[in-house]
Amino acid sequence: MDEKLTTVLTTAKLQSNKYLNDIKKNSAPTTESIATELGINRTAASRALNQLFKEKRIIKINTRPVCYISLESEICASLNDEYGELETFNTEYRQLKTDFILRRVIGWNRSLKNQIEQIKAGLMYPGNGLPMIIFGPSGTGKSYLAHCAYQYAVAANILGSGSPFVTINCAQYASNPELLSSILFGYVRGAFTGANTDKKGALESADGGILFLDEVHRLSAEGQEKLFTYLDSGMFTPLGDDTKRIKSNCRLIFATTEPQDRFLETFLRRVPIKIVMPTLQERSYVEKKQIINSFISDESVRIAKPIEITGKALDMLYQHEYQANVGEAKNLIKNIVATAYAQQLDKNSIEISALDVPANVYRQLGEIKKGKVTISSGSKTRFVGEQPAKMDEVDVANPTTVQIKRAWKYIIKMDAQGVMDRQKYEYIVHNLMKHMQFTAIHNEDAVFKHIINEVRDILKLMQYGQEFYDNNNFVYGIASYIYYVINLRVPAEQEQSFSDSLEQVFGQELTFIRQLQAVLEKQFETTLTQQDLMWLSIMIANEDIPTLQIPAVVMAHGYATASSIADTCNGMLHYPVFSAINMTPDASAEDMVNSLREVVERLHPQDGLVILIDMGSLTEISRQFSQFASYSLLLVDEVSTPLALEVGNLLQQHKGLPDIRRAVEQISVSCNYYNVHPAKRNLIISTCMTGIGTAEQIRRMLVNSFKGVVKIDVASVEFDRLRQNKLSLDSDEYNLLAIVGIDDPHFEGVPYMGLEDIISGNKMKELKSILRNIAPAEAVQTVEQQLVKNFSLTRVMDSLTVLSPDRVIGIIEHYLKDVQKALPNMLDNKVQIALYVHLGSMLERLVRGNGILEYRGDNSLIVHDEIYSVLKKNISVLESEFMVKVTEPEIAYIREIITH
């Protein structure tokens, strides 16, 4: 950043800080105020401020005049980049400023997320709040959390700014229960020897504030009874006068190291908010690092010197198991820093190495490692003041909501720029979803587990096959996002619409998610926006979703006639082909049309719709509903379970409406067909002499390769039907482009391409030539890449038993893209497939610990040329993802595949 921008930013920061100290004053920084203070013209100031806004260094508020707020503060970094009203910004800032008091608690949005929500609930409850008790072993941060609760209550105006926070550690008076009672409830003159005057107790002193009783289990039976009276009535009696009743409006927070079963049920019943603190070992490794770093930073402030600590020393502190939890970690670091400080009084900064770590840490570490060797990076971390200058852990300061908002900015920007590469959208969503799933699973979140089970039950209820509800990636993905929607929803923002092109790219997935939408919303009492639906669609893009191109509805009179037919057929078809509409016997044609429109809106048909209705309704429904439909319609009369099953089978075979119409008419059932889209649909047929199963596998591979790139229907057809020329297609609806398979059926007038020939390149030019007639060149290139990837997946699946083929293929694809960018010549399809298979097998071996150490028996034969260098330079993509080490001989064998 140049000097002029730096100067403007510094001034904006100073003016922002002044304004944010009291945001009631209308003194937010403007172009005029900054230009005046710097003595520059208004145009130069405006140009600099707009540049800083583009670089996301300041917040822009489009009022008159326009205001600018520096983004330097941690609070502002969690806000939006731009606002329309100053008051909207002020409201969000006030809320965040209050929330950040609790966000200082490490783990507030992870391991302590539920605990923080319980604290807020107890404080905000109408009246005088709710009593809370914090359970947890010594050193888990119970007292710290109680103090943060007090600060939050003051900042949120739940308590006044001068409200008291009174703390009593009951353990200090365990041997003198009478003294504890007198301190807690006060006493009157003459209550005991030496009581010469009346004395206020802690309950009365905490009036209007918070009373925190630590180690509350030490309270005597008499003291507990008095406490019960206060909890029930808000009144208590001082020691020495049971007739005197004193009222206090204080909020109570208790803490104890004892488990819940050690308390009287009468006590626990009066304390509705029960908070359980995890031990330090139960918290995530990232949180453990943050806690230790924060203690080192605190010591840097205390000694007023920077602290430099070596990587090995830090690793030892991170890996040590602290039996006394956070308290032990804090004391250990105090001990280490104090010793180093005493030895380095004359130095400007304090240096700490592994030799400064106490012997007990070494002893325990030796037990943990048991012969494993870890090489330290050798780097040092410098802690100055409150924040360490170098942090290598994952950024967890921002909540998941902020990360999702950030991801949405990229998605919306790419859509606006016309980016239609599915993989770029998938990369953004999948990375964040992995993070969300890991966090929830690692923290053993009970709510998340419940949502997983409910999502699985929904998939079973809707009669999706076992491959869906047994697919953990699929179920966990949907559950993770539902968990976000329910628990972490940010304030409602303007609903985002997407381009038709992007909706088409993920059209198949959108159709599937829309089928689930109503059930998910009802089950989880939430509303899924268009953004939610698009996110979920991108998330499941790599899953094999056999969404029907044409949805179907069963509509019949009777209490559950339609539902019975739909449920029976869906169960037999192992897919929710049919939606049901049950009509009362006296329902009019208008009622039926309105119900139909409501259901169909959720289905979003594009390629057509089948409606099966009971006898006598065909003519009237056809006439009215066809007026509203913007898609082709097939209305079938005399609905029955056998008829619906036949139609469902044809839909699952991806038959078009004309084909279904002919099949229905052959069994003498009346139907009406409305062809709203007379344009021909492009079609490729897959087939194989070995059976329809292999043809279906080829069809799925082609569908996944075309999906979101080119608009082509793919249908699997029995080999004998093609060979005998028995295929009947409506030439007005279909444009048959080619037949793809393993064996040539010699179907007259249609080009045949063997799948192996396409992949190897012998027939790829021919396929490209066909596709270029219906799609742009870049789309055809994407289809080729997808074919290679999907063909490789089928080969890799045969060789893997430990690793997930989908995950392996995705990472190898990333690696090969990086390699190809650096190589002078592109790798042909044969080589790419060979590399997919070889690298998949290699990763499986390495994960099992069976790496290759020698190249052809002599490592001196390894050729260290440009290809070898490129392969080695990019290999970290595979190593980091699977936590393996790829040796030089392994790289040499990869090179050999490319060069030979």
N, C-alpha and C positions, 0 to 999 in steps of 0.2 A: 504494500500500500504506500502511495507517495505521501510526501510530507504534508501537502495541503489537506488530503483526505484525513490523515491522522489528526491534524489540528482540529478539523471540524468535528471528528468523532469524539475527541477528548472534551471539547466544549459541550457537545450534545450529552455526553455522559454526565458532566458536572451539573448541567441544567436539569437533566433527567433525575439525578439523585435528589436535587433540591425539591423538585416537584413531587417525587414519589414519597418523600418524608411526610408530606401532608397533601394527599391527592384531592382534598376538598378545594384547595386553592386553584383557580383557573390560570395556572402559570406554566403549562406544558410548553416545552421548547418548540419554537416555530422557526421558519426561515428567517424572519425579521429579527427575532431575539438573538439567534446565533450570528447573523451577519453584523448586527450592532455590536455585540461583545467582541468579535474578532476584528471589527473595523474593515470589513470587505463589502463589496457590492452584493446586492440581494441575488442577482443572477448566478454569481459564482457559488454562493452558499446553497442555492436551490439545486444547482447541478451536482454539487458534492453530496448533498443529502440524498438525492435520488440515486446516485451511484452506490452510496452506503446501503440504501434500501434494497437495491438489486443484489448486493453482496450479502444480504440477510444479516446486517450488523445493527440495523435499527428497525423499529416498528413504525409504520406509517398510519396515521389516523386522519382520514379524509374529511376533516371538518373545515370550516372557514374561520381563520386560516388553518392550513394543514399543520398538524402537530407531529413531532418525531420523538420517540422514546428510545433511549439506548438499549441494546440487547445484551449489554455486558453482564447484567445481573442474572443470577441463576433462575430467578423467578420469571423474568421477562423471556428467557430462553424457552420457557414452556408455554408461552402464549402464541397466538396467531401472528403472522407477519403484518397483517393489515386489518384495520377496523374502519367502519363507517361512522361510528359515533364515539366521542370521548367517554361518555358515560358507560358505554358497553365495555370499553377497555378498563375503566376504573373499577367496575363491578367485578370483572374477571381477575383483575390484579389484587383487589382486596381479598377475594376468596382464596386465591393462590398464596398470597402472603400469609394468610391464616393457616392454610394447609401445610405450608412449608415448615411450620413449627414441628408438626408431627413427621414431616418428611426428613427431618434431621435424624430421626431414628433409623439406623441402618437396618434394612430389611422391611421398611414400611410397606413396600409394594410386592414383597416376596414372602419370606418366612413369617413376618409379623403383620401381614396384611389383615388377617382376620382380627388380630388383637387390637390393631389401630382402629378398625371399624367398631369394635366393641367399646373402646374408650369413647369415641365420638358419640355413639348411641347412648351410653350412660350419662354423658355430660349434657346432651341436647334434649333429653327426655323432659317433657313439660313438667312444670312445678319445680321441685328441688332436685331434679335428676334422679338417677338410680344408683344405689350403693353398688360398689364393685369390689371384687376380691381377685388378687393376682396370685396365682399359684406358680411355683417354680423353685428349683434348687438355688442355693446361695450363688450369687455372682451372675445371675442371668439377666439383670437389668431391671428388676421390679421397681426399685426406688427411682431410677432414672425415668422409667416410663410414667410413674405417678407424677413426677415433677413436670414432665413434658405435657401431661394432661392438664395440669394447672395453667401452664403458660398458654396452651391452646384455648382454654376456657376464657382467659382474660382477653386474648387477641380476637376471639370470636364474639366478644361482648356477652358471653354467657355469665361471666363474673365481672364485677367492676374492676377498674385498673388498680385500686388499692386493696383489693380483697386479700385476706390472709391465706397463707399456706402453712399449716401447722403440722409438724412431724413428731411422732412419738414412736420410739423403738421399744416395744413391750418387753423384749428380751432383757433389757437393762434392769428391769424391775421384777424379774421372774421370782427372785427370792423374797420380795416384799410386795405382795399383792395389794395390801392396804395403801401403800404409797402410790402404786400405779393407779388405783381407783381415785385417790385424791387428786393426782395430776390430771387424770382424764375428766373427772366430773366436778372437780373443785371441792371445797369444804367450807363449813361455817365455823365461826368462832366456838372453841370448846369441843370440837369434834374429836380431838385427840390431844395428848400432852404436847404443848408447844404451838397449838393452833390458836394464836392470840387475836387473829383477825379473820374476816371472811376472805376466801381466795378463789378467784375464777379458775375454772378448769379448762382443759384444751377444747372441749366441745363448745364452750361459751366463747372462748377466744377465737375459734374458727368460724364464728357466725358470719354468714355472707361469703364464705370462702370454702376451702377444702381442708379436711382433717385426714391425714394419712397415718394409719396405724400399721407399722411394720411388725412382723412376727406376732400377729394378732392371736395366734393359738396360745400364747403365753397368758392371755387374760384369764383371771380367776372365774369360777362359776358365778360368784356374786356380781363381778364386773360384767360378765356376759349377760346376766339377767337385766342389769341396768341398761346395757347397750340394746337389748331386745326392746325395752320400753321406748327408747329413743327412736329406734328404727320403725316402730309401730306408730308412734304418736308425734314424734318431733320434740318431745319433752323429756327431761331427765331431772333427777334429784341430786343435790350435792351431798357429800359425805357428812353425816352428822345431823341431817334434817330431812327425813323422808316425807315431810308435809310440804316442803318448799318445792315448787315445780318451775323449772327454767326452760324457756323455749330457745332453740337455736336453729338457724336455717343453713347449716353447713352440709356440704356434700362429703360422703365418706368413701375413702378408698382404703381397702385392707390389702395386706400382703402376707404371705406365709410360705415357709419351706415345707410344710406338712402337706400330704395328699388330702384330697377331698374327703376320703372315708374316715379321716381322723376328726372330723367336725360333727357337731350335733346337727341333725336334720333340721331342727328348729332354727338354727343359725343360718344354714345354707338356704333355707326357704325364704329368708328375709333379704338375701343378697342375690338378686336376679342376674347380674352380670358377672360371669365367672371366666376369667382370662387365664390361660395356661401358657407360660413362657417356655420356649424350647431351650435345651442346653446348647452350648456353643458347638458341640460336635454334631448336633442335629441340624444346624443351619448350613447353608450352602458354602462351598469353598470360596466363592466370590465374596460373600458377606463376611466370612472369616478374615479374608485379606483386607477388606475395607475397615473392619473393626480394628485390626492390628495397625493398619496405616494411620487411622485416626488417633490412636493412642500415641504413636510416634510423633505425629504432628502436634498433639497437645504438649508433649514434652519439649518440642522445639520452641513453642511459645513460652513455656515455663522457664527455660534456661536462656531464652532470648538469643539463641544461636541456631544456625542451620545444622541438621543432622544428616550425615551421609552414611548409608548402610549398604553393605555389599549384597549382591544377589544371593549368595549362599546363606548368609545370616538371615536374610528375609525368608528364604525358602524354609529354613529350619523353624522359624517362628510360625510360619503358615502351617507347617505339617505337624507341629507339636499338639498333642491332645491335652487340653486344659481341663483337668478334673474339676477345678473350682470355677470353670466357665469364664465369663468376661472379666470377672473380678481378678482371677488369677492372671489372665493375659495382661491386664492393666498393671498389676504389681510387678510382673516379670519384666515388662518393658521399662517401668520406673527404675527397677534395680539395675538393668543393663545400662540405661542412659546415665543414671547417677554415678555408677562406677567409671564409665568412660569420661564423664564430665570432670570428675575429680582428678583423673589422670591427664586431662588435656586442657587445663585451665587457661594456658597461655595461647591456645589456638582459636582462630576465628570461627571455625566450624568443628563439630564433633564427629569423628570417624568411628564407625562400629563395624567390626568384621566378625566372621564365624568364631574367632578365638575369644570374643567377648561374651558369647552365649554360655550360660551356666551348664555345668556338667550333667545335671538331671535331664536337660533337653537332649543332650547327646545320647544318654543311656536309653531314653524312651525311643528316640529316633532309630537307634540300632535295632530295637525290637520290632519296630514297624517295617523297616526295610528288609531285614533278613537276607542280606547278600545282594540286594538290588543296588545298582550303581546309577546315580543321577549326576550328570555333569552340569555344574552351574554355568550360567551365561557369562559370569565374570563382571557384569555391569553393576553400577551403583545406582541407588535411588536417593535423590536429595529431597529432604523434607524441610520446607521453609514456612514457618508460621502455621496457619490453619490448614493449608492444602499442600499435599506432596506435589513436587514439580513434575514427577514422572509417575504415571499410573498405567500399568500394562493390562489391568483386568478389564472385563467387559463393562461398558458404560451402563450402569444400572440406575443412574440418577433420574433419568426420565422414565415416567410410567409407560406401560404398554400402550396406553391411549396415544401418547405423543409419538411413539414409534409407528403406530398404525396411521396416524394423521400424516406423518412424514412419507410413509409408503404411498398413501393415496395421492400426495402431491406429484410423485413420480408417475404414477399410473395415469392420472388425469392429464399431465403434461404430455406423456407419450401418445395418449389418445388424440389430444389436440393437434399433435404434430403428424398424425397419420401413421404412427408405428403400428404395424399389424403382425409383428413377430411374436407368436404365442410364448416362446421361451423367455423373452425378456420380461413379460408380465409374470410368468410362472416363477422366475428367479426371485423377484421382489417378494412375492407372497409366500413362497415355500420357505425361504430363509427365516422370515419373521414367524411363520407358524411353527417351525421347528423350535424356535426360542420359546414361544408361548407354551408349547406342549412340554418341553423339558422343564420349564419353571413349575408348571402345575403338577407334573408327575413327581419331580424331585421333592417338592414340598408336601407330597402326599395329601393334597388338598381333597377333603371329603366331598366338597361341592362338585369338583371336577369329576371325581369318580362316579358320583350320582348321575351327572349329565351324560357321561359315557354310557352307563347302563341304560339310561332313558333313550338315547339316540339309537342304541342297538335294538331296544324293544320297538321303537318306531319303525325301523327298517324291517323287523320281523312282522309287525302288525300290517305294514303296507305290502307285505308278501313279496319283498325283494328276496332273491335267492341267498343261500348261505354264504356265497362268495362275497356278498356285500357286508353282512353284519359280522362276519368273522375276519374282515379286513381291518386290522387295527389302524393302519395309516388313514384309511377312509373314515372310520368311526371317530378316531381321536382328532382328526382334522376338523370335522364338523363340530364335535364337542368343544374343542378349544375355542372356536369362534363364537359359539353360542355362549360359552363361559364369559368371553369378552363382552358380548352384547348385554348380558344380564348384569355383570358385576362392574364393568369398567366403562360403560357408555359415557362418552363425553357429552357436554351440552349440545342439543340439536343444532346442526348447522344446515345451510342451504342444501336441499337435496340435489345430488349430482346426477345429471343425465349423461349418457354415453352415446358415442356415435353409433349409427347403424352398423358400420363396418366392424367395430369392436364386438358388438353384440352378436354379429354373425360369426366372428372368429371363435367365440366361446358359446355358440348357439346351442350345441348339443348339451353342454354342461348346464347352461341356463335353463333349458327345458326340464332337465332332471331336477335341479334345485327348486324350480317353481312347482314341481309336483310335490315336493316336501314342504314348501313354504307354509301352507295353511296349518299343517299338523305341527310343525315346529313352533309356530307362533302361538297356537293354542296350548301346547304342552308346556312351553316355557314362559307363557304370559308376557310375550314381548312382541315387537313389531319389526320385521325385517325390511329395511329400506332397499332401494335399487342398488345402492352401494354394497350393502350386505350380500345381496344376491349375486352381484358381479364378483365380489371377493371370494365367496364360496365356490363359484363356478371356476374361477382361475385356480383355486386351491385343489379342486378334484380333476384338473385337466389331464393329469397323467394316469388317472384311473380308467379302467375299462368299463365305461358306462354305456350299456346297450340301450340308450334312450330311443324310444320309438319316434320315427319321423312323423307319423300321423297318430294323434291321440284318438281315444274312443270314449263314448259316453253311453251308458245304459240308462234309459228313462222309462219308468213304468208306474202305473197306478197301484196303490197298495201300501201297507204299513212298511214292509221291508222287501218288497219284491225285487226292485232294482238292485238293492244292496246284496241280497242273497245271490243273484245271478253273477254280479260283479265279483263278489268275494270268492265264489266257487271257481270261476274262470281264472281269476288272478292267482289263486292258490295252485291250480293245475298248470298254469303257464309260468309260474315262478317269477312273476313280474306284474306290477300294477298297471296292466294294460287299460283297464276300464275304470272310469269314475262313475259313481251311481247317483241318480236323482230319484228319490221316492216321492210320488205325487199322491195326494188324497184322491179318493174316487170322484169327488165333485170338482176337481181342478179343471179350470177352463184352459183353452188353447193358449190364451194370453198368459195365464199363470205359468204354464209349462215353458213358454218361450222366455219369460223373465228369469225363471230358475235356470234354464239352459244357458242363457247369456252370462249369468253370474258365475257358473261353474267354468264355462269356456274361457272367460277372461283370465282365469288362473292358469289355464292350460297353454295359452299363447300359441295356438296352432298357426303354422306358416305354410306347411306343405299340404294341408288338408285336414278334414275332420270326419270321423264316422259317428253317426248317432243311431243307436238301436232303440226303437220305441215299440210300445205294445199296440195291439190291434186297434184300428179305428182312428189313430192320431196322425197318420202319415201325411195326408193331403194338407190339413190345416197347419201343422207344424212346418212342413216344407215351405208352404207359401209365405208364412210370417218370418221364419228364421232366415231364409235365404236372402231376405231384403237387407239384413244387417251384416251378413258374413262377407269378409273380404278375402276369403280363401275357398278352395274347392270343398264341396260337401257331398257326402253320401249318406242318405237317410234310409235305414232299413226297417221294414215293418215286421210285426209278429215276433218280437224278441223272445228268445228262449235260451236256456243254458247251452244246448248243443250248437245252436246258431251262433251265439256269442263266442263259443270256444273255437268254432271254425274261422270266424272273422279275426279273433285274436291270434290264431296260428298264422294267418296270412299277413297280419300286421308285423308280427315278429320276423317273418321272412322278408320284410321290407317290400311287400307288394304294394303297388299303387292302387288308387281308388278304382280305375277302370278294371283292373284284374279282380279286385274284391267284388265289384259289381257283377262281373260275369259269373264268378263262383256262386254268388247269392242267387242270381237268376236261374242257375242250373238246378237249384233245389226248390224252384217255384215259389220264391219269396219276393214280394213286391219291394221295390226300392226306387228312390229318386236321386239322380246324380246331377250336380251343378258344377260345371268346370269353370271356375272363376279365372283360373290362370291357364290360358290356352298355350303358353310358351312351353316348348319341349324341355323335359328334364334329361340332363346328361346322365348316362348309365354305363357302368362297367360291370361285367359279370365275372365272378370268380368260380372256378370249378376244379375238380380233381378226380381222376379215375379211381383213386383209393377210397373215395366216399365223400359224403357231404360234410363230415366233420373237418377234414382237411380244407375243403373249400371254404368253410366258415372261418377257419383260422386265417386263411389268405384274405377273406373279406375284412376281418377285423384289422389286419395289418394295413390294408389299403385305406380303410376308413380313418384309422389313426394318422396315416400319412397325409391324407387329403384334408383332414379336419381343420376348419378355420382358415384354410388356404385357398382351396378351389371348391366350387359347388358341384360335386359329382355324387350321385347315388351309386352304391355298390350292393349287388345282390348275389348271393350264392345259389348256384343252380346245379342239379344233379348232372353228372357227366353224360349219362346215357340219353337224357332228354335233349341235350345239345347235339350229341352225335347223330341222333335220329331226326334232328331238325324239328322237334316238337315244341319248341319255345314259341309262344304266341305273345307278341308285344303290341300295344297300341301305338302305331307309328305317329299318331297325332300328339301323344304324350311323351314318348321316350325317344331319345337320340342315342342309340347303342354305339358306344365309342370303341370298345375292345373287349376281348375275353382274356383274362389272366388266370393262369393255373400251373399245374405240374405236367399235364398231358394235353395235347392238341385235339379237340373234339371235331375239328374241320367243319365248323359251323359256317354255312355259306354266307359270303358277303361281309363278314366281320373279321378284322385282323386278330390273330392270336399271338400272345406274348407269354413266354414261359417266365415264371417268377425269377428263377436263377439267372436267366438271360438278361432280364431287366437290371437286376442288382449288379451283375458282373460288368454290365456296360454294353453287351452285344445288342440289346434291344432298348437300351435307355434312350438313345437318340430318337427311335421310333415313337416311344411313349411321350417324350418331350414334344415332338412334332404335333401329336394329337392334342396335348394339353395346351400348347401355345395358342390354339384356336379359340380357347375359352378362358384363358387366364394370362396375366402379364408374366414376363420372363422371370422376374424375381420370385413370383409365387411358384413357378415351375421348378426353379432352383431349390426352393425350400422343400418341395415335395420330394425331390431326389435325396436331399439330406435326411428327411424323415424316413424314407424307405430304407436307407442304409442303416439308420439307427434302429428302426423297428425289426428289420430282418436280423440284425446282430443280436437283438434282445432274445429272439427265439433260440438262437444258437447258444448264447451265454447261459440261458436258463438251464440247459442240459448239463452244464459243467459246474454249477454252484450248488452247494448244500448248506453253507453257513451264511453267506452274505445275501442281501436282497438284490435280485437282478435289476430291478428298477433303479435302485440307488446306485449300483455299480455302473450301469449304463450312463446315467446322468453325469457322474463324476468323470468317467472316461471321455464322454463327449466334450466336457469342458477342457480336459487336458488336450485332446486332439485338436480342438479349435485353436488353442494357444500355440500348439506345435506347428500347425499348418500356416498360421500367420507369419511365423519366423522362417519357414522353409522356402527356398526359391521356387519349388514346383509343388503343385497340389497333389495330394495323395488320391489315387483312383479308388473306386468303390471296393474292388477286391482287397486292396491293401487295408482300407479302413475296417472292413469286416474282420479280416485276419487280426488286426490290432485290437478290436473290441473283444474278440474271443480270447486272444493271448493275454491281454491285460486283465480281463476278468478272472482267468485262471490264475494268473500271477498274484493278484490281490488275495484270492482265496488261499493260496499257498502261504503267503506272507502272514496273513492273519492267523493261520494255523502254526506259524513258526517254522515253515519249511522253505526258507529262502535259498536261492542258488548263490554259492560263494565262488565258483570258478566258471570261466567262459571257455568251453571246449577243452577243459583240463589245464589251461595255461592262460592266466590273465594278461600275459604280455601280448597275446594275440588281439586284444581289444583295440579297435581303431578309434582314436580320439579325433574324429573329423567334425565338420560343421554340424552334420546331422546328430551325432552323438552329443555335442554341446547343447543343441536346442532341446533334445530329449531330457538331458540332465537338468538344464536350467528350469524347466517347467514341471519337473517330477514332484515338486513339493505339494502340488494340488492333490495328488494321490496320497502322498505320505501323511499330510496333515489330516485329511478326511478319515483315513482308516488307521491312523496312528501306527504306521509301519515304516521301515527303512528300506528303500529300494537300493540295492547294491550296484556297483559298476558292472558286474557280469549280467545282472538283470537288464540294465540299460543297453548293454551290448547286444543282447538277444532281441530287444525291441528294435534296435537299429537294423539288425539283420533282416527282419521282416520287411522293412522299408526298402532296403538296398537290393534285396533279392526277390 
